[in-house]
Amino acid sequence: MAQVGQDSLHEHITAVKKGERVFENAFQSVTRMILEKDIDKVIVNGMSTFDYKIFRAGDKHIIGMFDEINSFVSFIKDASQGGSSKEMAFVLVGEPGNGKTFLVEYLCGMYRTYLSQPQNRRYTFRFTGMGQFGHYGNIDVIESQTYEDPMVLAMNLMETPEESQAHLARRYRLTDEVASQWWDNYRPLGACSAYIWNDIRTLSNGKLDDMLKFVEVVPVPLTESLGTVTGKYPAKDEITSSAVDLLGEESIQRLLHITDTNNPYRFDLRRGALARVAGGGIHFSDEIYKNKKDLVQVYLGIIQNRTIEIDGYKWPIDTLIVATSNNSEFNRFLAEKEEAPIIDRCRICYVSHNTDYHLQEQLTAYAIGHESKTTLTGDTLHQDPNLNYAASIGVTLTRLPRSEKLTPIETMKLAAGEVAGEKSIKTLSEVIDTLNQDTDVTRRFGQKGLGQRNLGRSMQLMLESSETNEGQCMFAYDVFGTIERIILDYVPEPNDRAKFLDDLKTARGLYRERVMTEMFNAYMDEPLAIRKDVFNYVNMIIGIDAENLGPDKMWKYKNPQTGELKALKIDERYINSVEDCLGLKTKEQKDTFRTSVRKIYGQKISTNPDYDFMDNLELVKAVTDVRLKSDIAGAGSLIGALANRTNEENQKLYDRMVDTMLNKLGYCTTCAQKTIEYFCTQVDET
């Protein structure tokens, strides 16, 4: 903190010149905060984009939203360099529950933390000894109402900016480059600061050293609950909301002290939300277009001119304005043509739902909650190991639009960066480009579907159900029933409802495939049994044409994951059985498939040595079916053995599989038994 006294402004200017403190606008601060941290390159839906690591820090961080974050960073970077973004607001538009507000609040939290570091701290000034003047009553200390930077006062020390610049350059021996850099952020003093400074000039007979005795430099408070530096203004109803909430109003208490009615300090700007963030802060307007028209008109002036204006008095502000809106309110606002100027002053960013089901698994973990759950009676509540997967694919599929080029499962896999048979990521890019040409935003890729709040509601329904509480377990298959209830209760549009219910059927089929794999792993008494068999198939079709393959069909190869030399016996019957299960009948079909698998292997292993082909669901299903048939004469036999436990052998098999599920696969007694029961039924078979 600066020392209080006549040299505190001098001390501050010296610290800025030395680089110990900063003088920059809000856009420059936020840009520096983001770009100081690591930046990675990622592929999203076939397109290369940047991933800013600052948004991925902490326990509950931003997940996905790559395009939206890139748009925001580009916007503030342009504004920090004096581009057109400087006179605009950044507005996130999208469906409820897709993370708009969470993104802005996360940004505000990061910014407060960033400014709490000594080298980034924001400072302002206050005038002391005002009682000497007589016409300020008992008011002795007056702080800058808009938290103006002390450097703004320094650039307005004299009566004209030119005189001030010449004085600072002479006093602090500034180079032309430093002086120019400071004056890039020049703005006049706010009405009350300018008025008081003029009073001080008059009292001190224009002697600068005497004038500076009235000035103290103090840090701007960072307390979130005070709304300083980062402040939120939520939309209110038409009766209770007014421009006062944003701008402030005339203060009765101050009028009791101030005798000069021309004194702009009679206005209490801190009564409004904007003045508290005017010193290089972030103003967050939640649901901006829900506000009544006259309030939106106030925003128009604020966004364009970056000044608070009351009765002709002006207070320049330095604020990044970020807002949110849902699609319906935004469309209603767009329909009113006379409101075009405000839209013109906004950089609209359409926020889509998360469409990567792997990332959705992290979001689902947020919805389930990290703390251990208990039943209504206080017993510990277990989570089915398949719960997160089932819930994630259930909601992700609803967010993927229908396409003639891709099936829902292919779209889901490609959006997650996985292999989808013969379909390439280029096909998905074409589908997304076509959809994004639609003038109706809600028809674009990822713009419609079940949001995070709907997922949260489905988890709440699960927790309150008697089955969950009696079994003391959140059984994965039950999540489909609760999501269905949410679709029926919360999706008003009949066409959307029908599509979402259809998507849920697809999700059930995928869950069925997952259970088949789990049953095989349980039968083999090994958590990664199916993974090994899939990799055996891949290695066999690579080694089948090897030159060093002897008559005993033994092939030696180097494991790319461990680097050790391994021997593998190539079993052509096994290879053919897997390919038969995949529906490949002719030699040409089999050769084409093998070539595609080898190609995928070559591409993936070079960048990811741990790649295991488990995302290729068709191949996993085929290998599972072949192994179940060869080991126990078909999945039907296993189902029969597990369903009919009248003889001792079947009971032993059942007990052994349950034991594996409990001790190696993360199941509890309830979900192990229910998963086996589900496996023994014919429902959801694809």
Secondary structure, 3 states (H helix, E strand, C coil): CCCCCCCHHHHHHHHHHHCCCCCCCHHHHHHHHHHCCCEEEEEECCEEEEEEHHHHCCCCCCCCCHHHHHHHHHHHHHHHCCCHHHHCEEEEEECCCCCHHHHHHHHHHHHHHHHCCHHHCCEEEEECCHHHHCCCCCCCCEECCCCCCHHHHHCCCCCCHHHHHHHHHHHHCCCHHHHHHHHCCCCCCCHHHHHHHHHHHHHCCCCHHHHHHHEEEEECCCCHHHCCCEEEEECCCCCCCCCHHHHCEECHHHHCCCCCCCCHHHEEHHHCCCHHHCEEEEEEEECHHHCCHHHHHHHHHHHHHCEEEECCEEEECEEEEEEEEEHHHHHHHHHCHHHHHHHHCEEEEEECCCCCHHHHHHHHHHHHCCCCCECCCCCECEECCCHHHHHHHHHHHHCCCCCCCCCHHHHHHHHCCCCECCECHHHHHHHHHHHCCCCCHHHCCCCCCCCHHHHHHHHHHHHHCHHHHHHCEECCCHHHHHHHHHHHHHCCCHHHHHHHHHHHHHHHHHHHHHHHHHHHHHHCCCCCHHHHHHHHHHHHHHHCCCCCCCCCCEEEEECCCCCCEEEEECCHHHHHHHHHHCCCCCHHHHHHHHHHHHHHHHHHHHHCCCCCCCCCHHHHHHHHHHHHHHHHCCHHHHHHHHHCCCCHHHHHHHHHHHHHHHHCCCCCHHHHHHHHHHHHCCCCCC
